[in-house]
Amino acid sequence: MVSLGKKMGRLFLLAGMTLCLMQAGAGAAAYVATEKPVYSPGEAIVVIFKDFPATQSGWITVVPSSANPEQYGQWWPLREQAGGTLIFDGLPAGEYEVRGFFDGKSNPQSIKTPLQVQVKASFSIVREAKPALPVVSVKETENLSAQEAHLARLINQYRRDNGLGAIPVSRTLTRVARLHVRDLDQYQPQNATDSRGLPGNLHSWSDKGNWTSVIYTADHQYAAAMWNKPREISNQIYLGNGFEIAFGTQGHQATPESALAAWLDSPGHKAVIMESGDWQDKHWPAMGVAVYGGYAVVWFGDTEDPVGYYSL
């Protein structure tokens, strides 16, 4: 095998990965993909894999799309892991592939003959012509921030105090939440108007990211666009709907305490948290949390997250 000059580098198994490993089902096709189709230069690359044969010889690498099968870049041995999540270091702009192998030896440096790529997926790293959002760092991807963890604990403690169970903190929904609070803080799409001239609110998304812009209005005309955001941003890895509660004001610092207090003071927002009224049958299996600048948001998902969950 031929190295492309990339040593193993800084890779992480996400915290709690052993809880989300999957056994390959009979006849199931192996699958590998990046969490999203487009990254910024230097941004951590999140790779999801599942249904790999649970053998000692599996490994995954990230290489330029033009690389030959015998070439490898950053790589990770799977050691009988049939599925899970990996984080690779960010790379320069270009076209790339994540490639999975399940035969030969687990260390590509010791393989002398080319192997067939069993499964692969393409992604891009581009320099945006428009201003970029603040990058979610490797450290943030690996762990919840102190404020995020505090917000999740406050919500779950309130639920427990009122007879409900805790909601697991989803990696995918937290990524959606992090992107949204940064968008709200930097570009303020909530201050725009839609094509009818109606004002947007905190469920709006700007046109500055790799997602579909939406100016969310009080009549819920664009509700489907919000529900779809987890699917869109995860590149269809998360297949459920997402429902958001949001808090904040430009120029102020949002805190977990102020956000939760405001939501509990609003019957509509409290109903989402407490699964009451129109939300009584949801039994939320996942939520994502983020606090940034003047804003805090929580995304509630109606299906489990195949990428996994953070530990609190």
N, C-alpha and C positions, 0 to 999 in steps of 0.2 A: 504494500500500500504506500501511497505517496502523500506526504503531508503538504498542505498548502501554506506552511509557515505559521500556522496557528497552533499553539500548544493547547493543552486541555483548558487552560484559562479559568476564569471565575465562573463556575457553574454551581447551582444550588438545587438540591431537592427541596421543594417547598415544605415548610413546616407542616407536620401532620400527614405527609404524603402516604405513610403506611396505612392511613385510614381510608385512602381513596384508591388504592391499588385494586385492579380488577382482574379476575381470572378470565382467560379467553374461553368463550363458549364454543361448543362443538360447531365447527364449520364457520365460525365468525371470521370475517375478513379483517385483517389488521388495518389500523387507521392511525395516521399521524397528520397533524396540522398545526399551524401557528394560531395563537389566540386571535389574531386579526391579520388582514391581508397586507397592510402597509404599516411600516414603522418609520420613525425618524432616525437619522444617524446617531449612533451611540445609545439608543434606547434599548433596554433589556428586551430580549426576544423570548416570549413564553411559548413553549411547545407542549401540546397535549398529545398523548399516544394511548391507544387502547387495543385490546384483543391481540397483543403480540404473543407468540408462543413462549411459554414460560421456560426458556432454556438459558443456560449460562452464556450463550454465544450472541445474544442480541445487543445491539448498540445503535445509537442515533447520532448523526452529525449534521452540521449546518455548513453548506458550501455555496460558492457562486453557482448559478444555474449552468454555466459553461463547463464546470468541472467534470472530469472523467469519473467513471464509477470507482476507480481505484484511488481517487484522491479524497482526502478528508480534511476538515477544518477542526473547529471545536467539536468534541465528541464526548459521549457519555455512555459507559457500559450499563446495561440494564439489569444484569445479574438476576435473572428469573422474574423480573417484574413484568407483568403482563400489561400494565397500564398505569398512568399517572401523569405528572406534570414536571417539566424541567424548565429551568431558566438559563439561557445562554447570554453571554456578554453582547452588548451592542456592537454593530459593525458599520463601516462606511456605506454611503449610498450605493445602490446597485440592485441587481436581480439575483435572488438566492433561492435555494431549495433546502428543505429539511428532509433528510433521507434516513430510512430505517433499514437495518439489516438483521436477519436472524439466523445466519449460518456462518460457519467459520469460527474463528476465535473471538473472544470478547474484546480484545485489544487490537485495533486496526494497525498499530505499528508492527505487529508480529505476523501480519498476513502477507504472503509473498505473491499470491495470484489475485487478479481482479475478482470481485464478487458481484453478483447481480443485485441491484437495488430492489428490495422487495416492496417497498412502499415509500412514497414521497409526496411532498406538497410544495408549491411555489409561494413565494412572498417577495415583497419589494421593500427597499429602504430608499426613501426619497427625501430630497431637500425641498421643503415647502416654499413656493413662491410667496405665499401669504405668511404673516407672523405665526409662529408655532405656539401652541399652548405650553405651559410649563411641563417638562417631561416628568413622568412618574418614574422614579429611580428604581434601581435594583433592590435597594433596601426596603423601599415602600412596597414593592411587589411581594417581597418575601414576608413582610410582617405588617400588621396594623400599626398605625401611628398611635401615640398615647391618647390623643383626642378621639380618634376613631374607636379605639377599644373602650374608652370611657363612655362614649355615646351608646355603643352596643350594650355595655353592661347596664347602663341606666334604663334603657328600653326593656331589656330582659328582666331586670329586677322589678320594674313596674308591672310587667306581665305576671311574673311569679307572685307578686303581692296580691294580685287580683285573680289568682287561680288558673293562669295560663302558663304554658311551657315556654322555655327559652327558644329563640329562633337562631339557628346556626348562621354564622357570618360567612357568606358566599364570596369566594375569590372573584368570580365573574361579575357579580352585581356590585361588589366594592370597586372594581375597575370602572364600571359604568358611573358609579357615584363620584369617584375621583375626577374623572374627565368632566363630569357635569359641573361640579363646584368650581373647577378651574375655568371652565367656559363662562359660567355666570359671573365670576369675579373679574375676569380679564376683558370679556367682550360684551357683557350685559345684554344678551339677546332679549331679556325680559322687558327691555325698554323700547323694543321695536314694535311695529304694527304689522298685521297680516295684510293680505291683498284686499280685504274688505275695509281696512282702516281701523280694525279693532286692536286694542293694545294687548301685548303679550303679558305673560306672567312668568313665575320662576320655573315652570316646566318647559320653557323655551330653550332651543339649542341654536347656536349661531351657525354661520356657514364657514367657520374657520377650522374645522376639523374633518377627519375622515368619517363623516356620518351625514345623514340627510338633515338639512336645516329644517326647523319647524318653529313657528311663532305660535305658542300655545295660548289659546284664548279662553275666557271664562265660560264660554258656551260649550266647551269640550269638543269642538268641531274636529280637532286633530288628535283625539285621544288615542287612536290606533297607532299614530306615529310614535307616541310615547311608549305604549305597550311593547312596540317592536324594538326599542332601543337595545335591550340586552341581546337579542338575536343579531341585530345589525352590527353592534360593536364587537361581539364575540365571534364574528364570522360564522354564525349559525351553529356554534358549539352549544350555547345555552338555547334551548328551544322553547322555553316557557315565555309567558308575558311578564312584564315588569310594571310595577305600580309605585309611583314616587310621592313622597311627601318632602317638601322643601321649606327652608327658612332662611331669611337673611335680608340684609340691607347693605348697599354699597357704602364703603367708607367706615363700616363698623366691624368689630371682630366677633364672629359667631363663636359660641361656646356650646358644648354638649348640654349644659344645664339650661341655657336660654332657649335653645332649640326645642328640647323636650317640653319645657314649660309652655311654650307657645303652641305646640301641637296638642298638648293635653287640654289647653284652654279653647281649642277649636273642635267642636263636635265631629266635624267631618274627618279631620286628621286623627283624632283620638279613635274613631271607629276603625280606621285602617290598622292602627297599632293593636287594637284590642279585638279585632275580628268580630265586630258587632255590626248591626244594621245590614247594609248591602254586602258586608264583608264577612258575614258570620260563618260561611262555609269554606273559607279559604284555608285555614290551618297552615299558615305560611311555613314552607319547608326551607326557605332561604331568604336572607336579607343582605343588602350591601350598605355600607355606611361611609360617609366622608365629611370632613370639616376642613374648609380652606378659606382664608380671608374672611369675608363677611358672610359666608354661606355654609349651611349644613344641609345635607340631603340624606334620605334613607330610601333605598329601593327594595321593595318586597317582591319576591318571585313566587310564582305558583307551581314551579317544579323544582326538583332537587338540582344542584349544580354538579355536572359531571367533572368539572375541574377540581372541585373540593372546597374545603372550608378552612378558615383561620381558627386558631386556638385562642381562647380568651383566658 
